[in-house]
Amino acid sequence: MPDLFPRAGATKLGYRRDDVDAYFAQARHVYEQPGAADDLASFDVRRASFGLARGGYSTASVDSALDRLEVAFSARVKERFIKEHGQDAWMAQLAERAQSLYPRLRRPAGERFDRPSGLHGGYAQADVDQLLDRLTAFFDQGKPLTADELRSATFKRRSSWAAYEERVVDAYLARAVDILLGAA
């Protein structure tokens, strides 16, 4: 069977080919089944992870394909919902989900998420707050922001006194990505 993605190189780490091949075979199967798109929701695509191995698939290529797969599944869920309930119901549901993000957006900068426990570092508060300010501007003023921008956001690492807990920020941004994909 030919490789699905370019390889990282014989001496470089990449995603384990068997893991990636199996995941994408499953995703194709689910996507091609009528009515089965909900079995592999876009959030599940975002949570996909693969082991690393020398000579594995290029991580950038696989990650890019995962982003496209997430968009495809999200579009299918949206299409199915609109067909069954209508565009107005979709927009109402999307607005309700967006409202669930507002409490953190309304908190003062530096207080939007918990700090990491103990001596562990985390994401720089200033970097995360800047991205959340952009998300607020998207919701309140219609300023441009894409799901890709949220997905590809990177944050400097800081010690616990100037950082946010990474897992909580990641989960929050995953919810925001779902909303932005639904609005596209």
N, C-alpha and C positions, 0 to 999 in steps of 0.2 A: 504494500500500500504506500503510495507517495506521501511525503510529509505534507501536513496541512499548513504549516507555517515555516518561515525561514528558521534555521538553527542559529543558536547564539555563537557557535564556534566550538571546536573540540576541547578547548581549554577554559572556556567561559561557562558560567552557570546560566542555565535557562530553565524554563518550566519542563518538568518531566513529560516527555512526549506521550507516554501511555495514558497518564492522567488527563492530559488535554484532549487527546483523541477520544477517550471514553466520554468525557464531559460534552464535547461538541457533537458526538454521535447521539447521546441522549437528548441534547437540546434540539437537534434536527428532528428526531423522532417525535418529540413532544410538539414541536412547532407544526409538523406536517399532519398531526392528528386533528381532525375537525373538533372544535370545542374543547381542546385539551390545553390551550395556552395558559390557563390559570394554574396548571400543574407546575409550571416553571415561571413564576412571576418575575418581573424585572428586578425586584429586590433580591430574589434568589440568585439571579445572574450576578449582581453586584457582590454577593458574598462568596462567589466561587474562588477557590484557592487551590494552588497546585504545588507539589513538592518541587524542589530544585535539584538539578543534576547537570553535570558537565555535558556539554553538547546538546542540551535540551533546546526547546523552542525559544526563540527570541521573546523575552517578556513584553517588550513594547508592542510587538505584532499581535501577541495573544491578547494583551490588555485592550488594544484597539478593537479587535474582533469582539471582545466581551462588551465593550461600549456599544458597538453596532447591534449586537444581539439584544442587549437591554432595551435599546430604542425600538427594535422590531417587536419584542414581546409587549412593551408598554403600548405601542401603537395598536397592537391587536386587541389588548384588553380595552383600550379606549373605544376602538371601533365597535367591539361587541357590546359594550355598555350603551353607547349612543344608539345603536340599532335597536336595542331592547327598551331603553328608557328615554331616549331623546337627548339632544344637545343641551337643553336647559338643565336637565337633571345632572348631566355630567359636570357642567359648570358649577352648579350648586354644590355637588359633592366635592369638587376641587376647591371651591372657596371655603368649605367647612374644614377640609384637611389643612388648608393654608392657615386658617384661623388658629389651629392647634400649635402653630409655630410662633405665633405672636407674643406669648408671654415672655419668652427668652429674648426676643428682639426688642422688647420694651424695657428690659433691664438696663441699668447703666453699664457702660463699657467697663470691663474688668470684673464684672459680677454676673456675667451671663451663664457661666458654667462653674461647677465645682473645681477646686484646685486638686491636683494629684495628691494622693496620700503619701505620707512619709517623705522620704528624700527623692522620690521619683520625679523626674521632669515630665514635661508635657508640651503641648502646643503653645506657642507664644500668644498671650492674651491679645496683644495689639494686632497681630496678624489675623486671628480669628475674628476679632471685633470689626476689623476693616471689611472682611468678607461679609459679615452679618449686616453691616451698614449698607453694603451693596444689595443684599437680599431685601432689606427693608425698602430701599429705593425702588427696587423692582416691584414689590407689592404695592407700595403707596403712591409711586409716581410713574410707574410703567417704564422705568429706566431699563435698558437692555442688560440681561444676564441670562446665560445659557446653562443648561445642565452640564455641558462639557466644562465650563468654567468652574463649576462647583466640584465636579469629579476630579479635575486636574489641579485643584488648589493644593498648595504645599505651605507648610507653616514651619517657621524656625522652632527649634527646641529651646526651652527655657527651664530653669529650675522651678520648683513647685510654687514659690511665692509669686512668680510672674507668668504662670502657665495655667492652662485648662486641662482637665482630664481628657486624654485623647479618645478613649472609647465613646464617651458621651458626645463629644463633638462629632465624631464619625457617624454615629447613629442619627444625630440631628441632621447632619448634612445629607445623609441617605434619604431621609424623609423629604427634605427640600428638593433633592434631585427628582424624586418621584413626582412631586407637584410640578416642577418645571417641565418634565417630560410630558405630563398630562396636559399642560397648557400649550405645548407645541403643536 
